[in-house]
């Protein structure tokens, strides 16, 4: 996760939604989420199914000028997508259904996030970065976690 996101992440546990402050999400160009999501649920879960984030906390954040990458499952099927857009995210990138990754290597949604971050760091738009990241996966990776990853798209308010 650290390699894909480019920073040391907040982890859940120990972080949970009871102690989470909406301000922790503010002031970033790119936010990268890798939690567990489910259809129709207003929560994202961390390891051991600890509730990490809630729709309400996200809605309280000021995400203007922020691109949000979500490696979680079921982004558009949950209210969390609308919460991110309500909070002002410039764009939200994620996929429907189950989104696979691996625990011991950067692959699937995590690899897409890594490439996306790389292209954004060199100054490309979120849209162009996502297109190039997908193309790189098409060329470089021959894995089972490829098809769901290539279905990621950009959501805007």
N, C-alpha and C positions, 0 to 999 in steps of 0.2 A: 504494500500500500504506500509506503513512504516513497518508493521509487516512482510509482505512477503519479502520485500527487505532488511530489517535489518538496514536500515538507514533512516534518514529524506530525502525524495526525493526532487529533483528540480521539481517544478510544472509549468505547462503551462496552463493558464497564472499564474504568471507574465512573466516567461521565454518564449521567442519566438525565432525563428530562426534568426531574425534581430540582436539580441544582443548575440546570442549564439557563444561561442568560441570553436573550435574543441578541444583545449587543455583540456576542461572540461571533456572529455571522456577518457583521457589518464592516465595511471599509475594504473589501477585497475585490480584486479584478476577477478572480476565479475561485469558486467554491467547489469542492469535490466531495461527494457523499458516497460512502460504501457501507450501507446498512441493509437490513432486511425489510422489504416492503411487501404488503399484501393488498389484494384488491379491496376497495371500499373501506380501508382502515385509515384513520387519521393519525397514525403513529408509524414511526420507523423504529426498528429494533436493532440492538447491538448483539454482541456475543452473549450466549446464554439467555437470549431472548429478553434482555433487559430493555425496557422502553427508553430509547435514546432521545427521540425528538417527537414533538407533537405538531399538528397542524396549527394550533393556536400560537405556539412559540414562533413558528416560521412566519405567520401573519404579522406578528409584532416586530419583526426585523425590518430594517431598511436595506433592501438589496438593490437599490438603484445603481446602475452602471456595473452590476455584477453578472458574470456569466456563471451558470450553475451546471456542473456535470454530475449526473446521478447514475451511479453504477448499480443502484438498487433494482430489485425486481418490481414490476407492476407500477411504474411511475404514472402513466396516464390513466390507469384504472383506479387510482387512489386520489383522495382529496389533496394530497401533498403537492401535486403539480399546480393546482389552482392556488394553493397557499403561497408557493414560491412566486408565481406570477402576480398575485395580489400584493406581495411584499415588494414588488417593483423590479424583479430580476429582468435584466436586459434580454436574456435568453436562457432557456432551460434545455439541456441536452440529456436525453435518456431514451430508454426503450420500453416497449410493452412486454407483458408476460414475464417469463423467467429469463434472467440475464446471467449467464454463466461466467465464472472466472475460476482461477485455480488458487489454492492456498500457498503453494510453494514456488510459484513462478508468475510473472506478469503475463497474462493472457486474457482473451475475451474482452469484457467490458473494461478491465483495468488497462489492457494494452491500448484500447481505443482512447482511454483517458490520458495515457502517457503521450501518445502521438498528438492528440488534440492540444495538450498543454505545450508540447514542443512547438507546434506550428503557431499557436497563439503568442508564445514568447518571442517569436521572430517578427511579430507584428501583423499577422494575417487575421482576418475577421473570423468570428466563430463559425460562420457558414463555410468559408473556404477551408478553415482548419479541419472541420468535421469531414468535408469531402476528401481532403488529402489524407487524413487519418484512416478513413475507410479504404481508400485506394492502397495505402501502404499495407493494410491488413490483407486485402485481396491478393496482393503480390507476394507478401512475405510469409503468411501463415496458412498452414493446411491443418486446421484443427477442428474438432467437433464444436467448439464454442464460437465458431465464426459466424454462422447464419444469424443468430440473435443479435450479435454485436453489429452486424452490418445493417440491421433494421433501426438502429438508433436514429433519432431525428431531433430537430430543433423545434421547440415550442416557444411561442411569443404571445404576449398579452394582446 
